[in-house]
Each structure stands twice: as structure tokens, then as C-alpha cells.
Amino acid sequence: MMNLKQLRYFVRIAECGSLSKAADELGIAQPALSQQLRALEDELGGELVTRHSRGIAPNDLGTMLLSHFGTILNEIDRTPLLVQDLTRNPTGEVRLGVTTTAARALTAPLVAKVHESYPGITLHVVEAMSGSLSQSLQRGSLDLSILYEPKLLELDDGVDLMPMLTEDLFLISRNKGIVKNRKAVPFSLLEELQLVLPCYPNVLTKLLYELAAKREIKLNVKFEIDSLSSIIELVNADFCTVLPLVCLGREIEEGRVTATPITDPRVSWSVHVAAARKGVRSRAVRAVHKLLIEMVNEMVEGGAWPARLL
């Protein structure tokens, strides 16, 4: 059967124009080289060279195959470079889910970093609540996702979780009435405030309801809305909500809302990077996965994401 060694031998013979010279350059005995040439000719069913007094030269068939074999061998020789290039510069599409509360701080810098580091990757970012993202991840329509409190989500065995950080949740208000000027508020105070929360069973709402049930507190939830911007607008209309600081940088800095720590107990949740196991085998997904983890770490360490790394 024809093999790459025979192709290389034939190309070298044709380039040298001499069996003896080709044998010397290849470091094999001339009879062995002649035998390999005959085996190749037998496999192809025709002679490839013409022998003459000055040496050896490819005939018409040999000349045609010389170009063909040269192309094949060049592509084979390029394989390590192709592998190296793909490893350093992965290409393809990656579908990432980002929770609504994390998206305001994370999405823009992450997209810029992916574009800078891996221009061959097309990143599709889906912003939604944790529950929707976990379902999309398990259906296979997402490769990666930020998820909160995965223990409150119904996740199957096809998802790998990496704990990243824990962040506190704050009472968000316009700093009026009983909240005004307080350095902290007890969790029990939430039953006296008009709250607007994401729609149950959103992880945040579920977490607060479970904690309230343990404390025998009835939350005064006036509206449930799956829209961060609408929730913030309602806070500006004198309702209250509970959110992490990472999604409220502009509003707090401009004095439009106030974030008050919650105590007795302190309310917090864990943030994980989740990956679909079949998708994480993709080189592009692995690259974005690594960048995502690095960026979250950098944001926490630099103070852009008020949280504690796990």
C-alpha cells in the first residue's frame, strides 16, 4: 500500500535527478530506495521515471504526480503549525449566558477581552435570569453561563459548576422613611417595606422567600417583574428591592438609590461559572471559559465586583 515515505522518496529522487544522490541525502542504501520506487510504481500501475545516461527524471505521469505529491506533503508538514495556530488562536462560536445583575458590569469588558485575545471567536451573549439560563444550558443552547445559587436550580449531571464568589445582597431604596440614614437594617424590616422582586421562582426571590419562611416573616411583595431596569425605576418611585451592588454602580454613584446592608441574618448568595460538559471540549469554549474566570477574579480583586472569592 502506498505510504508517505514512498511519496517523500519519489519527490526527492525527482528533485535530485539521481538515485544515488537521493539515497545519500535520504540516508538509505540505493537498492532500498530503488525497491521503494518500484513498490510505488507497482501500486500506481505505471512507471514514474525515465532512466537516461545523466541519471533519472520523472516521465509525464511522474511529473503530474510530483506536483500532486508535493502538495500532499506540504499539507502534512504544515499540520504541527496548524495545530499550534488553532491552539493559540481558537475559532468558532461560543454561546454565553450572563445573569441580568452581572451583565451590566461584566458583558462589555468580557466581549472586548475575547475580541482582543481571540479574534477568531464569535461570542453570543444571552442576558437573562439564572433559572432561564440554567434551562438553556441544559438544553444545549448555551455553552457557558453565570449562575447564582445552583442548589436552588434543577440542574442535571450534564453541567459542570465552578464556584467563583459570594456576594452580599443589599436593601435598595431611595433612603426615605424608616430606612433613612441607617447603617444596616434587620431582615425582619423587609415585611414593613413595599418590595418589588423578580418573578418567582427566580433565584433571588426564591432565596428571600425561603429565608423569610424560616424567620416566620411575611414579605410585602407588591410587584414581581423580570426586568432589572423596571425594578430600578420602581425603586425611584419609592418601592424597595434586594440586589447585589455589582449591578447598581451608576445609580449609587449618582445618588439615585441607596444600598443598605441587611443583617440578622446577612443575606448573600454564591456565584458559579457553569459549563455544559459536551461543549467545554470545544477549544473556543475552553478559551472563553478561562477568560471568564480570569475576568471575574480580576473584577473582584480590583473592587469592580464587590464580593468575596471562593
Secondary structure per residue as TSV (DSSP state, phi and psi in degrees):
chain	resnum	aa	ss	phi	psi
A	1	M	-	360.0	137.7
A	2	M	-	-60.7	138.4
A	3	N	-	-137.0	170.2
A	4	L	H	-63.2	-33.1
A	5	K	H	-62.1	-42.0
A	6	Q	H	-64.1	-39.4
A	7	L	H	-62.6	-44.1
A	8	R	H	-63.7	-40.8
A	9	Y	H	-62.7	-44.3
A	10	F	H	-63.9	-43.8
A	11	V	H	-61.0	-40.4
A	12	R	H	-68.7	-39.9
A	13	I	H	-60.0	-47.0
A	14	A	H	-63.2	-39.0
A	15	E	H	-71.4	-36.2
A	16	C	H	-80.5	-29.1
A	17	G	T	71.2	18.0
A	18	S	-	-160.1	131.6
A	19	L	H	-65.0	-42.5
A	20	S	H	-66.1	-42.4
A	21	K	H	-66.5	-42.1
A	22	A	H	-63.3	-39.1
A	23	A	H	-63.4	-40.9
A	24	D	H	-63.0	-44.4
A	25	E	H	-68.6	-33.8
A	26	L	H	-83.1	-14.8
A	27	G	T	74.3	33.2
A	28	I	S	-129.3	163.8
A	29	A	-	-71.4	146.6
A	30	Q	H	-61.6	-40.2
A	31	P	H	-60.6	-39.4
A	32	A	H	-65.4	-37.5
A	33	L	H	-67.6	-41.7
A	34	S	H	-61.9	-38.6
A	35	Q	H	-64.7	-41.0
A	36	Q	H	-66.4	-37.0
A	37	L	H	-65.1	-44.1
A	38	R	H	-63.8	-38.5
A	39	A	H	-63.2	-38.3
A	40	L	H	-67.6	-42.2
A	41	E	H	-64.3	-40.2
A	42	D	H	-63.4	-40.0
A	43	E	H	-64.9	-38.0
A	44	L	H	-87.7	-13.5
A	45	G	T	79.3	29.8
A	46	G	S	-174.8	155.2
A	47	E	-	-72.3	146.7
A	48	L	-	-111.4	-13.4
A	49	V	E	-134.3	159.4
A	50	T	E	-118.5	129.4
A	51	R	E	-94.3	137.7
A	52	H	E	-144.4	179.7
A	53	S	T	-64.3	-25.6
A	54	R	T	-91.2	-2.6
A	55	G	E	140.1	-123.6
A	56	I	E	-145.9	145.1
A	57	A	E	-146.4	147.7
A	58	P	E	-68.3	138.4
A	59	N	-	-81.0	-166.9
A	60	D	H	-60.2	-46.7
A	61	L	H	-64.1	-42.7
A	62	G	H	-63.1	-38.4
A	63	T	H	-64.6	-42.3
A	64	M	H	-64.2	-43.4
A	65	L	H	-73.4	-25.6
A	66	L	H	-60.2	-43.9
A	67	S	H	-66.0	-42.4
A	68	H	H	-64.2	-46.4
A	69	F	H	-64.9	-37.1
A	70	G	H	-61.3	-41.7
A	71	T	H	-63.4	-44.5
A	72	I	H	-60.6	-46.6
A	73	L	H	-68.0	-35.8
A	74	N	H	-63.3	-41.1
A	75	E	H	-66.7	-39.4
A	76	I	H	-62.3	-43.8
A	77	D	H	-66.9	-24.8
A	78	R	T	-81.6	-9.3
A	79	T	H	-55.5	-48.0
A	80	P	H	-58.9	-36.8
A	81	L	H	-67.6	-39.0
A	82	L	H	-64.4	-43.1
A	83	V	H	-63.0	-44.4
A	84	Q	H	-62.0	-42.2
A	85	D	H	-65.5	-43.5
A	86	L	H	-66.6	-34.7
A	87	T	H	-67.2	-42.6
A	88	R	H	-79.5	-30.3
A	89	N	S	-129.6	71.2
A	90	P	-	-62.8	149.4
A	91	T	-	-127.0	163.0
A	92	G	E	127.5	-176.6
A	93	E	E	-102.4	139.5
A	94	V	E	-128.9	129.9
A	95	R	E	-108.4	114.7
A	96	L	E	-116.2	132.3
A	97	G	E	-100.3	132.1
A	98	V	E	-126.0	129.4
A	99	T	E	-63.8	150.9
A	100	T	H	-57.8	-39.2
A	101	T	H	-71.4	-29.9
A	102	A	H	-86.6	-22.5
A	103	A	H	-61.1	-38.4
A	104	R	H	-62.4	-33.4
A	105	A	H	-95.2	-29.2
A	106	L	H	-98.0	-39.2
A	107	T	H	-60.2	-53.3
A	108	A	H	-60.5	-50.2
A	109	P	H	-65.4	-32.9
A	110	L	H	-68.1	-45.3
A	111	V	H	-60.1	-42.2
A	112	A	H	-63.6	-39.8
A	113	K	H	-68.3	-41.5
A	114	V	H	-62.8	-43.8
A	115	H	H	-62.6	-39.7
A	116	E	H	-70.1	-44.2
A	117	S	H	-84.4	-35.0
A	118	Y	-	-136.1	75.4
A	119	P	T	-62.2	-17.6
A	120	G	T	-82.7	-5.5
A	121	I	E	-96.7	131.0
A	122	T	E	-99.5	115.9
A	123	L	E	-100.3	122.5
A	124	H	E	-105.5	119.1
A	125	V	E	-108.3	126.7
A	126	V	E	-111.4	122.6
A	127	E	E	-100.3	125.3
A	128	A	E	-164.3	179.1
A	129	M	-	-77.1	157.6
A	130	S	H	-53.8	-42.1
A	131	G	H	-60.5	-45.7
A	132	S	H	-65.8	-39.7
A	133	L	H	-66.4	-39.9
A	134	S	H	-64.4	-38.0
A	135	Q	H	-66.3	-42.5
A	136	S	H	-63.8	-38.1
A	137	L	H	-63.5	-42.6
A	138	Q	H	-74.2	-27.0
A	139	R	H	-76.6	-15.4
A	140	G	T	93.8	5.8
A	141	S	S	-87.4	-4.5
A	142	L	-	-128.3	148.0
A	143	D	S	-94.5	-37.8
A	144	L	E	-138.6	158.4
A	145	S	E	-161.4	148.1
A	146	I	E	-82.4	131.9
A	147	L	E	-133.9	143.0
A	148	Y	E	-100.9	142.5
A	149	E	-	40.0	65.1
A	150	P	G	-59.1	-20.1
A	151	K	G	-65.3	-20.3
A	152	L	G	-92.0	-0.9
A	153	L	S	-107.4	153.0
A	154	E	-	-92.6	88.2
A	155	L	-	-101.3	141.3
A	156	D	-	-94.0	-174.8
A	157	D	T	-76.1	-3.8
A	158	G	T	-86.8	9.9
A	159	V	E	-121.2	128.9
A	160	D	E	-97.7	133.1
A	161	L	E	-114.7	135.7
A	162	M	E	-121.6	110.3
A	163	P	E	-63.2	132.5
A	164	M	E	-113.7	-48.4
A	165	L	E	-160.4	166.2
A	166	T	E	-122.1	132.0
A	167	E	E	-127.7	145.4
A	168	D	E	-79.2	151.0
A	169	L	-	-105.3	140.7
A	170	F	E	-119.4	153.1
A	171	L	E	-78.2	121.3
A	172	I	E	-105.3	124.8
A	173	S	E	-152.0	-176.5
A	174	R	-	-97.3	15.9
A	175	N	S	61.6	44.5
A	176	K	-	-117.9	164.1
A	177	G	G	62.0	-134.6
A	178	I	G	-70.8	-12.6
A	179	V	G	-87.4	-22.9
A	180	K	T	-56.3	130.7
A	181	N	T	65.4	9.0
A	182	R	-	-79.6	138.5
A	183	K	S	-78.3	-24.0
A	184	A	-	-160.0	158.8
A	185	V	E	-129.2	143.6
A	186	P	E	-73.5	151.9
A	187	F	G	-57.2	-33.4
A	188	S	G	-62.2	-22.1
A	189	L	G	-67.0	-19.5
A	190	L	G	-63.2	-23.3
A	191	E	G	-75.5	-11.3
A	192	E	G	-97.2	-5.1
A	193	L	S	-109.1	151.0
A	194	Q	-	-84.8	111.8
A	195	L	E	-102.5	148.1
A	196	V	E	-124.5	125.9
A	197	L	E	-132.0	164.0
A	198	P	-	-62.9	160.0
A	199	C	-	-67.7	132.4
A	200	Y	T	-64.1	137.6
A	201	P	T	-98.4	43.5
A	202	N	-	-50.3	144.5
A	203	V	H	-58.1	-43.2
A	204	L	H	-61.8	-49.5
A	205	T	H	-63.5	-42.8
A	206	K	H	-61.3	-42.7
A	207	L	H	-60.9	-44.6
A	208	L	H	-68.9	-41.0
A	209	Y	H	-63.7	-41.4
A	210	E	H	-65.3	-41.1
A	211	L	H	-67.1	-39.0
A	212	A	H	-64.5	-39.9
A	213	A	H	-63.0	-40.2
A	214	K	H	-65.2	-32.6
A	215	R	T	-92.8	1.3
A	216	E	T	56.6	46.4
A	217	I	-	-116.3	140.6
A	218	K	-	-105.3	112.9
A	219	L	-	-70.2	139.9
A	220	N	-	-95.2	74.5
A	221	V	E	-88.9	113.2
A	222	K	E	-87.2	-34.9
A	223	F	E	-141.4	147.0
A	224	E	E	-121.3	120.7
A	225	I	-	-139.3	126.5
A	226	D	S	-89.4	58.9
A	227	S	-	-151.5	113.8
A	228	L	H	-63.1	-43.0
A	229	S	H	-63.6	-38.6
A	230	S	H	-68.7	-37.6
A	231	I	H	-62.2	-43.4
A	232	I	H	-65.0	-38.7
A	233	E	H	-62.0	-38.7
A	234	L	H	-70.1	-31.0
A	235	V	H	-62.6	-39.5
A	236	N	H	-65.8	-17.7
A	237	A	T	-98.1	21.7
A	238	D	T	80.8	14.5
A	239	F	-	-88.0	172.8
A	240	C	B	-124.1	160.7
A	241	T	E	-148.9	179.1
A	242	V	E	-127.5	123.5
A	243	L	E	-150.4	162.0
A	244	P	-	-79.9	161.2
A	245	L	G	-71.0	-26.1
A	246	V	G	-59.1	-26.5
A	247	C	G	-96.2	5.3
A	248	L	-	-127.4	20.8
A	249	G	H	-53.6	-50.4
A	250	R	H	-65.9	-46.3
A	251	E	H	-63.3	-39.7
A	252	I	H	-71.2	-43.6
A	253	E	H	-61.4	-38.3
A	254	E	T	-84.5	-1.3
A	255	G	T	76.3	17.2
A	256	R	S	-78.9	-29.0
A	257	V	S	-137.6	162.8
A	258	T	E	-121.5	137.4
A	259	A	E	-107.0	117.9
A	260	T	E	-113.4	127.4
A	261	P	E	-60.1	145.9
A	262	I	E	-104.3	132.0
A	263	T	E	-124.3	170.4
A	264	D	T	51.1	60.1
A	265	P	T	-97.0	166.5
A	266	R	T	-70.0	134.9
A	267	V	-	-102.2	124.4
A	268	S	E	-146.2	166.7
A	269	W	E	-144.4	161.4
A	270	S	E	-98.5	147.8
A	271	V	E	-116.4	130.0
A	272	H	E	-124.1	152.4
A	273	V	E	-99.8	120.4
A	274	A	E	-108.8	141.8
A	275	A	E	-133.6	136.3
A	276	A	E	-70.8	126.9
A	277	R	T	-59.6	-39.7
A	278	K	T	-70.0	-31.0
A	279	G	G	-77.8	-30.4
A	280	V	G	-68.4	-10.6
A	281	R	G	-72.6	-19.2
A	282	S	S	-68.2	135.9
A	283	R	H	-62.1	-40.3
A	284	A	H	-65.8	-42.1
A	285	V	H	-63.9	-42.1
A	286	R	H	-62.1	-38.5
A	287	A	H	-64.7	-45.6
A	288	V	H	-67.9	-38.7
A	289	H	H	-56.1	-46.3
A	290	K	H	-64.9	-45.3
A	291	L	H	-62.9	-39.9
A	292	L	H	-60.9	-46.2
A	293	I	H	-63.8	-43.9
A	294	E	H	-61.1	-42.1
A	295	M	H	-68.7	-40.7
A	296	V	H	-61.1	-44.0
A	297	N	H	-59.6	-45.8
A	298	E	H	-63.2	-40.3
A	299	M	H	-66.1	-40.1
A	300	V	H	-68.8	-46.8
A	301	E	H	-65.6	-30.9
A	302	G	H	-88.7	-4.2
A	303	G	T	88.7	-1.3
A	304	A	S	-72.4	-23.1
A	305	W	S	-123.7	98.4
A	306	P	-	-65.3	104.4
A	307	A	S	-167.2	177.5
A	308	R	E	-121.4	123.3
A	309	L	E	-68.5	142.6
A	310	L	-	-92.6	360.0
